């Protein structure tokens, strides 16, 4: 079990992705990874989807995270910011798009 609020959101996102057979990877953003890369990189019916998780609805993405999200959208991908208050909407989205 995740001990932080954001960790609990990540666990719920993983559960939803697995339940809908959505491929995902969780890149490591520190050390040799790229800082600011979204928490989940997914493939949903051939579409690139990036998911950034936050603990609360008032948690903001950083400027670097926003740059990555914007670049993904410009490249034709879909970006989502999921937090504890909107996780149920993400579950509906996953069900409708998987």
DSSP file (Angstrom, degrees, kcal/mol; ACC not computed):
  #  RESIDUE AA STRUCTURE BP1 BP2  ACC     N-H-->O    O-->H-N    N-H-->O    O-->H-N    TCO  KAPPA ALPHA  PHI   PSI    X-CA   Y-CA   Z-CA
    1    1 A X              0   0    0      0, 0.0     2,-0.2     0, 0.0     7,-0.1   0.000 360.0 360.0 360.0 138.3    0.0    0.0    0.0
    2    2 A X        -     0   0    0      5,-0.2     6,-0.0     1,-0.1     0, 0.0  -0.506 360.0-156.5 -74.5 142.9    1.2    3.5   -0.8
    3    3 A X        +     0   0    0     -2,-0.2     2,-0.3     4,-0.0    -1,-0.1   0.642  68.7  69.4 -98.2 -15.4    1.8    5.7    2.2
    4    4 A X  S  > S-     0   0    0      1,-0.1     4,-2.1     0, 0.0     5,-0.2  -0.694  85.3-118.6-101.5 156.3    1.5    9.1    0.6
    5    5 A X  H  > S+     0   0    0     -2,-0.3     4,-1.6     1,-0.2     5,-0.1   0.912 117.8  47.3 -57.5 -42.3   -1.7   10.7   -0.8
    6    6 A X  H  > S+     0   0    0      1,-0.2     4,-2.5     2,-0.2    -1,-0.2   0.888 108.7  55.4 -67.4 -36.4   -0.2   10.8   -4.3
    7    7 A X  H  > S+     0   0    0      1,-0.2     4,-2.3     2,-0.2    -1,-0.2   0.874 105.5  52.1 -61.6 -37.3    1.0    7.2   -4.0
    8    8 A X  H  X S+     0   0    0     -4,-2.1     4,-1.9     2,-0.2    -1,-0.2   0.880 108.8  50.0 -66.9 -37.7   -2.6    6.2   -3.3
    9    9 A X  H  X S+     0   0    0     -4,-1.6     4,-2.6     2,-0.2    -2,-0.2   0.931 110.0  50.9 -64.8 -44.6   -3.8    8.0   -6.4
   10   10 A X  H  X S+     0   0    0     -4,-2.5     4,-2.6     1,-0.2    -2,-0.2   0.911 108.6  52.0 -58.6 -43.0   -1.0    6.2   -8.4
   11   11 A X  H  X S+     0   0    0     -4,-2.3     4,-2.1     1,-0.2    -1,-0.2   0.899 110.6  48.0 -60.8 -40.6   -2.2    2.8   -7.0
   12   12 A X  H  X S+     0   0    0     -4,-1.9     4,-2.3     2,-0.2    -2,-0.2   0.901 110.6  51.2 -67.1 -40.9   -5.8    3.6   -8.0
   13   13 A X  H  X S+     0   0    0     -4,-2.6     4,-2.8     2,-0.2     5,-0.2   0.935 110.0  49.9 -61.2 -45.7   -4.7    4.6  -11.5
   14   14 A X  H  X S+     0   0    0     -4,-2.6     4,-2.7     1,-0.2     5,-0.2   0.922 110.1  50.7 -57.5 -45.2   -2.7    1.4  -11.9
   15   15 A X  H  X S+     0   0    0     -4,-2.1     4,-2.3     1,-0.2    -1,-0.2   0.910 112.3  46.4 -60.8 -43.1   -5.7   -0.7  -10.8
   16   16 A X  H  X S+     0   0    0     -4,-2.3     4,-1.3     2,-0.2    -2,-0.2   0.923 112.6  49.5 -66.5 -44.8   -8.0    1.1  -13.3
   17   17 A X  H  <>S+     0   0    0     -4,-2.8     5,-2.7     1,-0.2     3,-0.4   0.930 113.4  46.4 -60.6 -45.4   -5.5    0.7  -16.2
   18   18 A X  H ><5S+     0   0    0     -4,-2.7     3,-1.6     1,-0.2    -1,-0.2   0.901 107.8  56.8 -63.2 -41.2   -5.0   -3.0  -15.4
   19   19 A X  H 3<5S+     0   0    0     -4,-2.3    -1,-0.2     1,-0.3    -2,-0.2   0.789 113.6  40.4 -61.6 -27.6   -8.8   -3.5  -15.1
   20   20 A X  T 3<5S-     0   0    0     -4,-1.3    -1,-0.3    -3,-0.4    -2,-0.2   0.197 112.0-117.4-107.7  14.9   -9.2   -2.2  -18.7
   21   21 A X  T < 5 +     0   0    0     -3,-1.6     2,-0.6     1,-0.2    -3,-0.2   0.867  56.4 161.3  53.0  42.3   -6.1   -3.9  -20.1
   22   22 A X      < -     0   0    0     -5,-2.7    -1,-0.2    -6,-0.1    22,-0.1  -0.840  39.2-125.9 -96.0 124.2   -4.5   -0.6  -20.9
   23   23 A X  E     +A   43   0A   0     20,-0.9    20,-1.7    -2,-0.6     2,-0.3  -0.440  39.7 167.5 -66.8 138.2   -0.7   -0.8  -21.5
   24   24 A X  E     -A   42   0A   0     18,-0.2     2,-0.3    -2,-0.1    18,-0.2  -0.994  23.4-164.8-149.9 156.4    1.3    1.5  -19.3
   25   25 A X  E     -A   41   0A   0     16,-2.1    16,-2.8    -2,-0.3     2,-0.6  -0.974  15.1-144.4-135.1 150.5    4.8    2.3  -18.2
   26   26 A X        -     0   0    0     -2,-0.3    14,-0.2    14,-0.2    13,-0.1  -0.873  21.7-150.4-118.0  96.6    6.0    4.4  -15.3
   27   27 A X        -     0   0    0     -2,-0.6     2,-0.6    11,-0.4     6,-0.0  -0.309  18.2-116.9 -67.7 149.6    9.2    6.2  -16.3
   28   28 A X        -     0   0    0      1,-0.1     6,-0.3     2,-0.1    -1,-0.1  -0.781  24.8-166.9 -88.2 119.9   11.7    7.0  -13.6
   29   29 A X        +     0   0    0     -2,-0.6     2,-0.2     4,-0.2    -1,-0.1   0.465  61.1  67.4 -90.6  -1.7   12.1   10.8  -13.5
   30   30 A X  S >  S+     0   0    0      5,-0.1     3,-1.8     4,-0.1     2,-0.6  -0.717  96.8   4.9-115.5 166.7   15.2   11.1  -11.4
   31   31 A X  T 3  S+     0   0    0      1,-0.3     4,-0.1    -2,-0.2    -2,-0.0  -0.501 138.6   2.3  68.7-112.6   18.8   10.1  -11.9
   32   32 A X  T 3  S+     0   0    0     -2,-0.6    -1,-0.3     2,-0.1    -3,-0.1   0.524 117.9  89.6 -87.4  -6.0   19.2    9.0  -15.5
   33   33 A X  S <  S-     0   0    0     -3,-1.8     2,-0.6     1,-0.1    -4,-0.2  -0.230  88.7 -93.3 -82.0 176.7   15.5    9.6  -16.4
   34   34 A X    >   -     0   0    0     -6,-0.3     3,-1.4    -4,-0.1    -4,-0.1  -0.834  39.0-127.7 -94.2 120.8   14.0   12.8  -17.7
   35   35 A X  T 3  S+     0   0    0     -2,-0.6     3,-0.1     1,-0.2    -5,-0.1  -0.373  90.4  25.5 -64.3 142.8   12.6   15.1  -15.0
   36   36 A X  T 3  S+     0   0    0      1,-0.3    -1,-0.2    -7,-0.1    32,-0.2   0.338  80.1 142.2  87.7  -7.3    9.0   16.2  -15.5
   37   37 A X    <   -     0   0    0     -3,-1.4    -1,-0.3     1,-0.1    -8,-0.1  -0.449  62.7 -95.7 -65.7 138.9    7.9   13.3  -17.6
   38   38 A X        -     0   0    0     27,-0.1   -11,-0.4     1,-0.1    14,-0.2  -0.100  29.4-115.3 -55.9 156.6    4.4   12.3  -16.7
   39   39 A X  S    S+     0   0    0     12,-0.5     2,-0.4     1,-0.1    13,-0.2   0.827  98.4  33.6 -64.6 -35.2    3.9    9.5  -14.1
   40   40 A X  E     - B   0  51A   0     11,-2.3    11,-2.6   -14,-0.2     2,-0.5  -0.986  60.4-166.8-127.8 132.5    2.2    7.1  -16.6
   41   41 A X  E     +AB  25  50A   0    -16,-2.8   -16,-2.1    -2,-0.4     2,-0.3  -0.986  27.5 178.3-114.1 122.5    2.9    6.7  -20.3
   42   42 A X  E     -AB  24  49A   0      7,-3.4     7,-2.1    -2,-0.5     2,-0.5  -0.794  32.5-143.5-127.3 161.2    0.1    4.6  -21.9
   43   43 A X  E     -AB  23  48A   0    -20,-1.7   -20,-0.9    -2,-0.3     2,-0.6  -0.978  20.6-178.7-124.6 117.2   -1.2    3.2  -25.2
   44   44 A X  E >  S- B   0  47A   0      3,-2.7     3,-1.7    -2,-0.5   -22,-0.1  -0.926  74.8 -32.4-121.0 104.8   -5.0    3.2  -25.5
   45   45 A X  T 3  S-     0   0    0     -2,-0.6    -1,-0.1     1,-0.3     3,-0.1   0.895 126.2 -46.0  50.1  45.1   -6.2    1.7  -28.7
   46   46 A X  T 3  S+     0   0    0      1,-0.3     2,-0.4     0, 0.0    -1,-0.3   0.426 114.3 119.7  83.2  -0.6   -3.1    3.0  -30.5
   47   47 A X  E <   -B   44   0A   0     -3,-1.7    -3,-2.7    30,-0.0     2,-0.5  -0.822  65.1-124.6-101.4 136.1   -3.3    6.5  -29.0
   48   48 A X  E     -B   43   0A   0     -2,-0.4    30,-2.6    -5,-0.2     2,-0.4  -0.672  33.0-177.6 -79.0 124.5   -0.5    7.9  -26.8
   49   49 A X  E     -Bc  42  78A   0     -7,-2.1    -7,-3.4    -2,-0.5     2,-0.4  -0.992  10.7-164.7-128.3 129.4   -1.8    8.9  -23.4
   50   50 A X  E     -Bc  41  79A   0     28,-2.9    30,-2.3    -2,-0.4     2,-0.5  -0.944   5.9-164.0-114.4 135.0    0.2   10.5  -20.6
   51   51 A X  E     -Bc  40  80A   0    -11,-2.6   -11,-2.3    -2,-0.4     2,-0.5  -0.975   6.1-167.5-124.0 124.5   -1.1   10.7  -17.1
   52   52 A X  E     - c   0  81A   0     28,-2.8    30,-2.5    -2,-0.5     2,-0.4  -0.935  16.6-150.5-105.1 130.7    0.3   13.0  -14.4
   53   53 A X  E     - c   0  82A   0     -2,-0.5     2,-0.3    28,-0.2    30,-0.2  -0.809  15.0-178.9-105.3 145.1   -1.0   12.2  -10.9
   54   54 A X        -     0   0    0     28,-2.5    30,-0.4    -2,-0.4     7,-0.0  -0.954  31.2-128.4-135.7 154.6   -1.4   14.6   -8.1
   55   55 A X  S    S+     0   0    0     -2,-0.3    29,-1.0    28,-0.2     2,-0.3   0.907  88.1  18.7 -70.3 -42.5   -2.6   14.1   -4.5
   56   56 A X  S >  S-     0   0    0     27,-0.2     3,-1.5    28,-0.1    -1,-0.1  -0.844  76.3-112.0-132.4 162.2   -5.3   16.8   -4.4
   57   57 A X  T 3  S+     0   0    0     -2,-0.3    -1,-0.1     1,-0.3    -2,-0.0   0.695 117.9  53.7 -68.6 -17.9   -7.3   18.8   -6.9
   58   58 A X  T 3  S+     0   0    0      2,-0.1     2,-0.4    -4,-0.0    -1,-0.3   0.403  82.2 110.6 -96.7   3.2   -5.5   22.0   -5.8
   59   59 A X    <   -     0   0    0     -3,-1.5     2,-0.3     1,-0.0    -5,-0.0  -0.631  60.5-146.4 -75.8 132.9   -2.1   20.4   -6.5
   60   60 A X        -     0   0    0     -2,-0.4     2,-0.2     1,-0.0    -2,-0.1  -0.737  11.2-117.4-102.7 147.2   -0.5   22.1   -9.5
   61   61 A X        -     0   0    0     -2,-0.3     2,-0.0     1,-0.1    -7,-0.0  -0.523  38.4-110.8 -73.5 151.2    1.8   20.6  -12.1
   62   62 A X     >  -     0   0    0     -2,-0.2     4,-2.7     1,-0.1     5,-0.2  -0.304  27.6-105.1 -75.7 167.7    5.3   22.1  -12.2
   63   63 A X  H  > S+     0   0    0      1,-0.2     4,-2.0     2,-0.2     5,-0.1   0.895 123.6  49.3 -60.1 -40.0    6.4   24.3  -15.1
   64   64 A X  H  > S+     0   0    0      2,-0.2     4,-2.0     1,-0.2    -1,-0.2   0.905 110.7  49.3 -68.6 -41.0    8.6   21.4  -16.4
   65   65 A X  H  > S+     0   0    0      1,-0.2     4,-2.5     2,-0.2    -2,-0.2   0.919 110.7  51.2 -61.4 -42.9    5.7   18.9  -16.1
   66   66 A X  H  X S+     0   0    0     -4,-2.7     4,-2.8     1,-0.2    -2,-0.2   0.882 106.5  54.5 -63.0 -38.0    3.4   21.3  -18.0
   67   67 A X  H  X S+     0   0    0     -4,-2.0     4,-2.7     2,-0.2    -1,-0.2   0.930 109.9  46.7 -60.4 -45.2    6.0   21.6  -20.7
   68   68 A X  H  X S+     0   0    0     -4,-2.0     4,-2.3     2,-0.2    -2,-0.2   0.929 113.0  49.0 -62.4 -44.6    6.0   17.9  -21.2
   69   69 A X  H  X S+     0   0    0     -4,-2.5     4,-2.1     1,-0.2    -2,-0.2   0.917 113.1  47.2 -61.8 -43.0    2.2   17.7  -21.2
   70   70 A X  H  X S+     0   0    0     -4,-2.8     4,-2.6     2,-0.2    -2,-0.2   0.919 111.0  51.1 -64.2 -44.4    2.0   20.5  -23.7
   71   71 A X  H  X S+     0   0    0     -4,-2.7     4,-1.7     1,-0.2    -1,-0.2   0.886 109.7  51.0 -60.9 -39.0    4.7   18.9  -26.0
   72   72 A X  H  <>S+     0   0    0     -4,-2.3     5,-2.8     2,-0.2    -1,-0.2   0.918 110.9  48.1 -65.0 -43.3    2.8   15.6  -25.9
   73   73 A X  H ><5S+     0   0    0     -4,-2.1     3,-1.6     1,-0.2    -2,-0.2   0.910 109.4  52.4 -63.7 -42.0   -0.5   17.4  -26.9
   74   74 A X  H 3<5S+     0   0    0     -4,-2.6    -1,-0.2     1,-0.3    -2,-0.2   0.858 106.9  54.3 -60.8 -34.8    1.3   19.2  -29.7
   75   75 A X  T 3<5S-     0   0    0     -4,-1.7    -1,-0.3    -5,-0.2    -2,-0.2   0.455 129.0 -97.8 -80.2   0.0    2.6   15.8  -30.9
   76   76 A X  T < 5S+     0   0    0     -3,-1.6    -3,-0.2     1,-0.3   -28,-0.1   0.475  81.3 129.9 100.7   2.9   -1.0   14.5  -31.0
   77   77 A X      < -     0   0    0     -5,-2.8     2,-0.4    -6,-0.2    -1,-0.3  -0.307  56.1-117.4 -84.6 172.5   -1.1   12.7  -27.7
   78   78 A X  E     -c   49   0A   0    -30,-2.6   -28,-2.9    -2,-0.1     2,-0.4  -0.902  25.8-162.0-109.4 137.3   -3.7   12.9  -24.9
   79   79 A X  E     -c   50   0A   0     -2,-0.4     2,-0.4   -30,-0.2   -28,-0.2  -0.959   7.4-176.9-123.5 143.3   -2.8   14.2  -21.5
   80   80 A X  E     -c   51   0A   0    -30,-2.3   -28,-2.8    -2,-0.4     2,-0.6  -0.993  17.2-154.0-135.2 141.4   -4.6   13.8  -18.2
   81   81 A X  E     -c   52   0A   0     -2,-0.4     2,-0.4   -30,-0.2   -28,-0.2  -0.975  23.1-169.0-113.7 115.9   -4.0   15.1  -14.7
   82   82 A X  E     +c   53   0A   0    -30,-2.5   -28,-2.5    -2,-0.6     2,-0.3  -0.892  12.5 162.9-112.8 133.1   -5.6   12.7  -12.2
   83   83 A X    >>  -     0   0    0     -2,-0.4     3,-1.4   -30,-0.2     4,-0.8  -0.842  54.3 -86.2-138.7 175.9   -6.1   13.4   -8.5
   84   84 A X  T 34 S+     0   0    0    -29,-1.0     3,-0.4   -30,-0.4     4,-0.3   0.815 123.2  52.9 -56.6 -34.0   -8.1   12.1   -5.7
   85   85 A X  T 34 S+     0   0    0      1,-0.2    -1,-0.3     2,-0.1     3,-0.1   0.693 118.6  32.9 -79.1 -18.3  -11.1   14.3   -6.5
   86   86 A X  T X> S+     0   0    0     -3,-1.4     4,-1.7     1,-0.1     3,-0.7   0.286  81.0 108.1-120.4  12.2  -11.4   13.3  -10.1
   87   87 A X  H 3X S+     0   0    0     -4,-0.8     4,-2.1    -3,-0.4     5,-0.1   0.838  77.9  58.4 -59.2 -33.4  -10.3    9.7  -10.1
   88   88 A X  H 3> S+     0   0    0     -4,-0.3     4,-1.7     1,-0.2    -1,-0.3   0.859 104.3  50.9 -66.1 -34.0  -13.9    8.5  -10.7
   89   89 A X  H <> S+     0   0    0     -3,-0.7     4,-2.6     2,-0.2    -1,-0.2   0.878 108.3  52.7 -68.5 -36.6  -14.0   10.6  -13.9
   90   90 A X  H  X S+     0   0    0     -4,-1.7     4,-2.9     2,-0.2    -2,-0.2   0.896 106.5  53.1 -63.8 -39.0  -10.7    8.9  -15.0
   91   91 A X  H  X S+     0   0    0     -4,-2.1     4,-2.2     2,-0.2    -1,-0.2   0.905 110.2  47.2 -63.4 -40.4  -12.3    5.5  -14.4
   92   92 A X  H  X S+     0   0    0     -4,-1.7     4,-2.4     2,-0.2    -2,-0.2   0.927 112.1  51.0 -63.6 -45.1  -15.2    6.4  -16.6
   93   93 A X  H  X S+     0   0    0     -4,-2.6     4,-1.9     1,-0.2    -2,-0.2   0.927 110.2  49.1 -58.5 -46.1  -12.8    7.7  -19.3
   94   94 A X  H  X S+     0   0    0     -4,-2.9     4,-1.9     1,-0.2    -1,-0.2   0.916 111.4  49.3 -61.4 -43.7  -10.8    4.5  -19.1
   95   95 A X  H  < S+     0   0    0     -4,-2.2    -1,-0.2     1,-0.2    -2,-0.2   0.904 114.9  44.2 -62.7 -41.6  -13.9    2.3  -19.5
   96   96 A X  H  < S+     0   0    0     -4,-2.4    -1,-0.2     1,-0.2    -2,-0.2   0.754 121.3  38.2 -76.4 -24.1  -15.2    4.4  -22.5
   97   97 A X  H  <        0   0    0     -4,-1.9    -2,-0.2    -5,-0.2    -1,-0.2   0.602 360.0 360.0-105.4 -13.3  -11.8    4.5  -24.3
   98   98 A X     <        0   0    0     -4,-1.9   -53,-0.2    -5,-0.2    -1,-0.2   0.481 360.0 360.0 -77.7 360.0  -10.3    1.1  -23.6
